[in-house]
Amino acid sequence: MTFTRSLLIAIAAMFLMLTGCRRNSPEADFWQWFQKNEASLFDFERDQRAVFDRLSAEMHKVDPSLTFEFGPKQGGQREFVISADGVRAAFPRVVSLASSAPPLPRWKIIKFRPRREPADIQFHGVTVKAQSVSVEIHPDGEKAALTVLIPGYSASQRQTFGGIAFLFLDQALGEFDVETHVGNVDVRAPLPDDSNAIPLEALPRAFDAAVLKR
């Protein structure tokens, strides 16, 4: 087949047009935006609401379920936590977004909400102290089922206490383990014969031991 000069020029022009129109991935676009706005993000306290609104909007371009947390400034760095907000379908986006981050010396990028020392929770008008909560661990196939024992639990506020229980588990075990290694979760008031219950602060080690046995 013989190509004329004009045809070759047309093919080359079409190739350049197609490659020139090729878009970055949503992850790449996000990190470009992040780098442009790094100063305001690092010092977000100066205009927290506006900064958080813009950041949320940019993360939702990657996936509507994505959310974030910032850690305090420590040694000239901040933690930037990328979370799926407990939505399993968005877990791959958390991984791809975190993995595609460029070098950012002032930031520590963390996939999923990490384990933290449990703190008291106030939710829908109910306050529960972390030290008052205990947990039972039960086999549940490849996972571990949990019964969260909360003093003052009321069946009439089942949804509120259920939300509090998951917030405590999220603190103690981290987002990834709660969504991937926790099976059924029950919530109730403690009983005198709950001899197998352990304090919430002891849950991470006991949970890891239970899951690793499977």
Beta strands, then each sheet from edge to edge (+ up, - down):
strand 1: 67-70
strand 2: 78-83
strand 3: 107-111
strand 4: 121-123
strand 5: 126-128
strand 6: 134-140
strand 7: 143-149
strand 8: 182-188
strand 9: 198-199
sheet 1: 1+ 2- 3-
sheet 2: 4+ 5-
sheet 3: 8+ 7+ 6- 9+
end
